[in-house]
Amino acid sequence: MIHRRSLSLLAALVLTACGGGGGGSSAPSAGRAGSTPLSCDGSCASASTALTVAQVETVIARAVVEAQARNAKATIAVVDRVGNVLAVYVMNGASATVTVRSTQGPARIDGGLENVAVVPATLAAIAKAVTGAYLSSEGNAFSTRTASQIVQSHFNPGEVLTPGGPLFGVQFSQLPCSDVAARFEGGAASVGPKRSPLGLAADPGGFPLYLDGTPVGGVGVMADGMYGLDANQLDRDDDLDEAIALAATVGLSAPEDRRADRITADGKTLRFSDAEVADLRGGSNTPPTLAAQGASVGRFVAVTGYTSATARAGTAFGQSASGIRADNRDYAGLDAFVLVDASNAERFRPRAGSEANGALSAAEVQGLLRSALQVAARARAQIRRPLGTPARVSIAVVDSNGVLLGLVRSRDAPVFGIDVAVQKARAAAFFSSPRAASILQSLPPAVYLDQGFVRLRAVAPASYLPAVRTLLGVSSALGDGQMAFSARAIGNLARPNFPDGVDGNPPGPLSKPSGQWSPFSTGLQLDLVYNAIIQHVAFVAGLAPDVPARCAGIGGFDTGFTAQDAPPLLANGIQIFPGGVPIHRGETLVGAIGVSGDGIDQDDMIAFLGVAQAGFAAGGPQHPSVSRRADQLVPNGARLRYVSCPQAPFLDSNEQEPCRGL
């Protein structure tokens, strides 16, 4: 039970205050944030590729020197590639909390996480570091600025009459309540992937760290007191957090030819950093050690649920100690990787579904995962270099109750895709289920905060249901299981304008309306998990127990975060961008598959063809009939989308439209 007096005190306080030569370890070229180009394409990581304690301390020392040169006080976090927090360092005088805000100037959006002012700066820095690590691979280096560009209502932010970002909604993944993410166990770094306290960050100031061409972690900086985003990427910013974080990467910076600004999506070049090495004020020479700078500058701090007050070494990615290692049982010949626990036992090996009748068998789950892996190995990655590289993805299968039946990964797939693949599968199963409406009606409301732990208003998840039924023109929608919803179709309904990108149109029924929507207040997606995020913030502040490994069914702070039973369908939240489809046996929903990795159209195709090409006999798992798919609905003259497969997507074939007619 939460301590109400402590909450009041905190509220009052807040309201007043590999091969190819060269490596990521080489110094970056003048004026650039990258390092010497490398030839790594997914296979450079080895048992020795990990951050040492000395490297962690040097990353922080470089950040401290740059902050001092800018007369700033920063909180700095370093993580390894699977999210172990290796150190958090707080400079003396740094702000203890941040305010979450997507707007500047006098205009304000209320609700969701907007203007919440009780978030510890340590959590914001950790979230930024995790984002840099989780979004990156040997084929792409993405920063929190890249994340800002791809999660907003327009792509690019600042443009009009353009659709939402390709990863719209991904910020609410890797949540602290996720049943997929691992938790801090104390002592040395341990198996991941670990959770992120605030999900993925869109606030500039988080970068990946590279060693010899492979990502080994990330660094995140909080110095300006505002946890936000860049709402206009048509200009270039002088961002304090980003400059300090960029300085921290010197010597471990991303290979120049893998940075986001060498990668395009929908014909638009992605952004990596508005800061340049040439603009740094602290210099790029070896900085004084933290010990030499002494306690008058700052200190390592413990963060409840994440790290002790020291620096530690990271784990080597792809080895069992990291929680992700090569498969040796179920996916022979496919270069597959699986998740394992601290005993090296596989966490999500294929198993049978939980339904009493018609459940997927373990063999069927394995067949679906193998089929999707085979499609991925043939598919051309969209956001990975070098060009012509196969797609690297995470693939998950769940049953109709949301139970995770199996999870497998391609080599070097970005880590964020693990949790997201499960979210996509569960979202497709949830919205296609005849129980979706009744589940929404049973869940407690999201209780929004008014800056501190003060109630602003409450929003019930069930309040979105009438708008869905009105738009679709189906009075029983989400209550009869007659319509099959893909992750793409769900995303159509969750955009702040329907159809997506048409400014001035009303919102989709799963979205907040104009004036209330922001990337920190998306609608049903956030409201399902909002109370769990706030409980975790209160836990880190010492005011409440930690959130359970279940994201939905958590009461608001004003009722002490009371938890009620909630189905696994919502155990790690939902995702609202493409890459998940339901699976049927005959006319019965038996599960769903989710894919996340190297491009959303590729995700769609791998999920869709993974089911279609699995080769099951009559009566086996299959797609729902065409008449039941959400793209048969044309609300307000705008047809929903089911999947969108890229043209000529394969490396070994000239086939133009592989999904046509399926």
N, C-alpha and C positions, 0 to 999 in steps of 0.2 A: 504494500500500500504506500502511496506517495505521502511524503511529509508536507502537509499544506503550509505550515508555518515557514518551512524552508523555501517553499515556492514563493511565498509572499516576499520574503527577504531578498531572494534572487531577483524577482521582478522589480523590486524597488531599486536594487543595485544597478540593474541593466538600464532602467529608465533614467538613471542619473549619470551614467558613465559609458672467326672462320678463315677460309682460304681467300685468295684474291689480293692479299696485301693490304696494308693500312689497317686502321682500326678505330673504333669509337674512343679509344684511349688517347688518340693523338689530338693535338691542339687544333681547333677549328681555324679555317682560313680567315683572313682579315675581313671584317665586316659581315661575316656570315655566321649563322648559328649552327651550321652543320660541320661534319668532319670530312676527311678524305673519302671519296666514293669506295664502296666495297662491292664484292660480288656475292655476298651472302643471299641465299634465296630460300631459307627455311631450315637449313641443316647445319648451321655453324655452332649452335649451342652445344656445350659439352659439360661434363661433370665438374669442370674447373671454372665455368663461366658464371661467376657470382660476385656480388659486391663484398669486399672485405670491410672490416671495421675501419681501417685507415681511409679507405675510399669514402665511406659514409661520412666520416669526420671532415674530410677535405671538401666534399660537396657542401656541407653545412658551413664550413669556414669561408668558402668562396661567397656564399650567400651573405654571410655576416659582413664581410668586407664591403660588398656592394651596397648593403643597407646602410652601413656607416657612411659611405661616400655620398649617400643621398639623404643623410640625416633622418633615417627611418628606423623604426623598431619592428622587427619581423618575427613571426613564428614560422619555423621551417620544419617540414616533415620529409623523411626519406623512406621509401618502401622498396621491397624487391618485386620481382615480376609477378609473383602470385599474391601480392598484397600484404605480406608480413611488414609491419611497421618497424623499421630498423632503428629509428631514432626520431624524436621530436625535440627541437631546441627552441627555447623562447628567449629572445633578447630582453634585457631589463627595460621595463617601460612599455613593452608591447601590449596592445589592447587584449584583454582576456576574452572578449566576445566579438562577434560580428553581427551585422544586420543583413538579412537576406532581402535583396531588392533587385528588380529587373529594370526599374526606371530611374531616371536622373531628374533633378530639378524638383519643382513643387508637385508635379503629378504623381499620384500614388495609386497602386492597385492594392486592394485589401482582400484578404482571404488566401487560402492555401498557405504556402510558406512565405508569401510576401510580407515584408516588414517584421517577420519574427526576429527578435533581437536577443534571444537567450542561447544562441548557438556558440559554443566555445570555439575560439579561433584555432585551437589545435585540431578540432574535427574538420574545419574547412580546409586546413593545410593538408591533412591526411587525405581527404576526398580528392583534392587536386593531384596529389602524388599518385594515388591509385588510378586516377583517370589517365594520366600520362603513361603509366605502365600497362594498363589493361587494354587501351585502344591501339597499342603499338605491337609490331612484330618485326621480323627480319625483312619483311616486304614493305612496311609502311611505318612511318613515325608520325603519330598524331599527338597534339597537345590539347590543353583545355580550351585554347582559342579555336582549334579545329572543332572541338565538341560544340562550342558556342555557335559555330557556323551551321552545323548540321542538325540542330534540335529545335530551331525556332519556327515560327509560323510562316516564314518566307525563306526561300533559298534562292538568293542570298538574303540574309537579314539586311533590311534597309530598302530592298526592292519592293515593288507592289505587283499585284496580279501574277504572282509566282506561287507554286505550291509549297507546302511545308518542307522542312529539311528532310533529307533521306533517312536520318535516324531520329525522326521526331518521336519523342517520348523515351529515348534510351536513358535519359538522365535519371529516371526512376527504375534503375536496375542495380544490382549488387547491393541491395538494401540491407540494413543491419538486422532486419527480421527474416531474411531469406533462409529457407530450409536447405538451400543448396550450398551457401557460403559457409566456410569454416570460421571458427572463432579463436581468439587469442588464448593460448594455453600457458603463457608464462615462460620465462627462460629464453632459450634459443629460438630462432625462427623455425616454424613447423609447417606442416602441410597446408596448402591452400586449395583453391583460391579463397582468400579471406574476404570478408564483407567490407563495405565502405560505409562510414557513418552517415553520409548524406546522399548516397547514390553516386552517380558520376557527375563531375563538376563541369560547368560551362563558363566558369570565371577564369579569365587569363591569369596565368601564374603557376601552371602545372606542365611539366615536360617529362618525357621519357629519358632514361639514362641508358647508354649503350656501352658495351665493352666488346671490342673486336667484332663489330658488326651485328651483334645480337642484343636485344633489350635485356637489361638486368634489373630494371626497376624504374622508379620515378621520383621526382622531387616536386613538392608543392610549397608555395609561399603565401602567407597572409600578412599584409602590412598596412593595407589601406582601410581596413575596418568594414569593407562592403563585400559581401559574397553575392556576386551578380553575374553579368554576362556582357557581351558586346552587342548591343541592339542594332548597330549600324556598321556593317563590315565593308561599306563602300569607301571608308576613309582609313587612315592609320592612326593608332593611338599611342600615347606615351603612358604606358601602364606601369605603375610602381611595382606591383606584384610580379608582373611578367619580366621586368628588367632584372629584378633580384633573382628570380628563378632561373633565368637564362644564364646569369653569371655562375650559378651553382653547377650548371652542366658542363662548364669548360673542362676539357679533358675526358669527359664521358658523354659527349654530345652525340646527337643522332647523326648517322651518315647523311651527307648532304643530298645524295641521290635517292634517299628514302623518305625525305621529309614530305609533309602534306602538300607543300607548295610545288611538288613535282608530280602530283596526282590530281586527276580530274574526276568529277562525278557530275553526270548530266551536262557534260560539256563545260563545267565551271571548275576553275582551279581552286583547290582547297587552301586554307591559310594555316600556317604553322606558328609564326611569331611576328608581331609588329616591332619588337625590339631587335636590335642587331648587336653583335659582339663589339663592333666599332663604337657603339654608343655607350658602352659600359664605363662607369666612372671609377671602379675599384681596381682596374687593371686585370690582366690575365696571368700574372706571375703567381708563383706558389704563395698562397696566403699564410699568415701566421697561424699556427695551430690553435685550436680552441683552448687548449691548456695554457698556451702562452698568452692568450688574450685574457684569460682569467675570469673569475666570478663577477667582476664588475661589468662585464659585457652581457652575459646571459648564462643559461644553464640548460642541461638536459632535463626534461620533465617526464614524469609518468602520466599516461593517459589511460584512465580506467577502461578496460576492455580491449586495449590495443598494444601498449608497450610499457616497459619499465623505464626508469630515469637513467638510461644508459644507451650507448650505441652497440649494435650487434651486427654480425655478418648476415648476409642474405643466403637463400638457398639457390641451388643451380636448377634452372628450369628444365623440365623434361626428365628429371631424375625422381625416384620414388619419394625422396625427402621433400620435394616441392609439392607433392600431392597429385602430380600429373606425370605419367610415365608411359613408355611404349607398351602396347597390348601384346600379350603372349598366349591368348586363348581363343578369341572369338572372331578376329578380323584378319586372318592370315593373308598376306600379300597386299594389304591395303595401307601399310604404314600408319596404322591407327594408334591413337593415344587414349588412355583412360584415366579416370580419377581414382585415387587410392587414399586410404586412411593412414594413420601413423604406423600401423603394422604392415603396410604395403598390401592390404586386402582391398580388392576392387569395391568401390562404393556403389556403383550403379550398373552392375553386370545385368544383362537381359534377364528378366523374370516375367512371370505371367501376371495378367491384370487381376484386379480385385473384384470384378463383377461376378455375380453368382452364375450368370448365363452368358455365353458368347464372348467371354473375355479373350483378349489376345494371349496366345501362348508365348512362352519364353522363346521358342524357335521362331515364331512370327515376329516378335520384337527384334530378335537378332537379324532376321531377314530384312526387315525394314531399315535397320541401321546400316547393314552392309550395302543394301541397294543405294541408299542416299550417299554413302561414302564413295561408291563407284561412280555415281553421277558427278560428285564433287571433283574427283580425280581427273575427270575428262573436261570439266568446265574451266573456262578462262576467267581468272580473277578480274574483278573490276577495279579494285582500289589497292592493288599490290604491284610492286616492282621487283624484278624486271618484268616488262610486258611479256605476256605469253606464259606466265606462271599459273599453275592450277589453283583453283579456289581452295582456300584453307578455312574450314568451318567447324563449328560444334553442332552436334545433332542430338536431339532428345526425343524420346517417345514417352507419352503418358497415357494412362487409361482414362475412361470417361469420368472417373472420380478425381482425376488430377494426380494420381499416384505416379511417381516417376519410375518407369519400367526399364529404362536403359539410356545411357548417355555415352557418346564416343566423339572423338575429335580427330581432325587431320593434324599432321605435324605443323607446328608453328602457327596454328590458328590463334587469333587474338583472344586473350583471356576473358574479356568482357562477354564474349559470345556464349560462354558456358551458362551463366545465369539467364541470359536473354533467350537462348534457345528453349529453355524450360518455360520461361514466361510466355513465349509465342505459342508453344504447344498447349499450355494450360489455358491461354486466352481463347484459342480456337475451340478447345473442348468445352470451356465454360459457356461461351456465347452460343454454341451449338447444342447445349444440353437443355432438356425440358425443365431442369431445376434452376436455371439461371435466375428467373424472376423471383422465385421463392427464396433463394439464397440472398439476393439483394435486399429483399424485404426483411430478412432476419438480422441483418448486420447493424451494429450501432452507428450513430452518426459520427462524421468527422467533426471534431470540435476545434475550430480555428482559434489561434492566439492573436491577441491584440498587442503586439510587440513583446511583452513579457507573458508570464503565465496568468493572463487575464482573458476571459472568454470573449471572443468577438461574436461568433455565431456558430451554429451547428448545421451541417448539411448531411442528410441521410442518403446513402447510396441508392435507395429505392426511388429517390426523387428524380432520377434520370429515366426511369422506366416509362412514364407517360409520354415523354418526348420521343423516345425510340419508337413507340407504338404509333404515335401520331405521324411521324415522318414516314415510316414504312407502310402505313395504312393497314397494319395487321394488329388487331386488338389483342391477340394472344402471343405476340412476338416475345421471345425469350422465355416463354412459358409452356411451349408445346413441343419443342425440339424438331419442328418441321422444316426449319431453315438451317443450312450449314454455313457457318461464318468462318472465313479465313482471317488471318491476322491483317491482311491488306484491307479486307472489307470492314473490319473493326476500326482500323485506322481511318477509313473514309468517314465513319460516324463520329470520330473523336477530334476532328479538326475544328478550329475556331471559325471557319467559314465552310459552308456546304453549298456547292462542291468546293473542294480544297482549292485555295488560291484565288477565289473570286471575292475580292474585298467588297465589303458592304452587304454580302449575303448573311443570313442568319447562321448561327453556329450549328455544328453537328450536334445530335442529341446527347452524345457522351462528353461534350466539351462545355467549358464555361462560356458565357456570352461575352461579347465585346465589352471592354472596360473591366472585366473580371479575369479574363484569360491571360496567362503568361506562362513561360516555361516552368515557373515555380507554382503554377496553379492551373493544371491542365484540364481538370474535370474529374470524371469518375476514376480514371487511372490513379490520380493522387489521393482522392478521397478514400479509396479502399485501404490505403496504407498509411494515411496521414498520422493517425493516432500512434501507430507503431513507431514512426520516425520520431515523433515528439517524446514518446516514452524513452526511447534510446538516448536522446539528448538529455533528458532528466536523469537517466541512469549515469551517464558520464559525469554529470554535475553532482552526483551523490544524493539525488533526491528521490529515486525510485529504483525498483529492481530492474534488471535488464529485460528487454522485450523478448518474448519467446521466439522460437524458430517458426514463426507463423505471422504473416503480415496482415491478414484480415481478421475481423472479430475482436479487435482491441478497443476498449472503451476510451473515452477522452480523459484528459488530465483531471477534469472536474469530478469524475467518478473514480479516480484512483487508478486509471488504466486497467480496469477490470477486463479480464479476457474470457471470451466464450468460445465454445467449439466452432470451428470454421473448417470447411472442406479443404483438402489439399489443392483443389482447383485454384485457390487464391493464396497459396502458401508463400509464394515469393512475388506476389503482385501480378499485373498483366502488362503486356507490351502492345503498342499500338502502331508498329510499323511492320512491313511485310516479312514473310518467312515462316508462316505456320498454317497448316491445314488440318481439318478433322479427318478421322478415319472411321469408316463404317464397315459393318459386316451385314450385308444385305441392306435393310432399311434401319439398322440399329447402330447408334453411335457407340464405338468401342474405344475411342481414344483420339490422339492427335500427334502430329510430328511437328517439331520446330527446328529451324536451322538459322544460324547466325554466324557471319564471318566477313567475307570479302566482297560484299555488294548486295543490295537488297533484292534486285531482280534475280541475281544468282541464288540468293537464299530461297526465294519463291520457287524457282525452277528445281533446285535440289530437293526441297520438301515435296513438291508436287510429283516430280518424276521418280523420286525415291519410293513413293507409294505405288505409282503406276507401273514401274518396271521391276517390282520386287518378285514377280513371277509366281504368285500364289495361284493355286488351283481354285476352281469355282467354290464359293463359300468362304474364301479367305478374305483378309483385310483388303479394302478397296476404297476408292473415292466415293463420296455420296453421288447419287445420280444427278445429272445436270439440272434437272428440274428443281432440285432442292438447294442448289448453291445460291449464295447471296447475290451473285451477279444477275439473277433473274429478277431482282427488285430494281425498280427505276423510280425512286422517290423524287418528286419535284422535277421530273424529267432528266435526272442525273443517275445513270446506272452505277450501282456499286461494282467494285472490282473484286474478283476472286483471287486470281494470280496474274502476274505479268512476267512472262519469260522472255529473256533477251533473244534477239535474233542472232543466228550463227554463233551460238555460245560455246561450241566445243573446240578443243585443241586438235582433235583427231578426226574431225568430220566437217563437211560443208553444210550439214543439215541446217535449214534456215529457221524452222518453227517447230521445235521438238514437242511443244505442249499442245499443239493444235489437234483438236478432235478427241482429246482424252477426257 
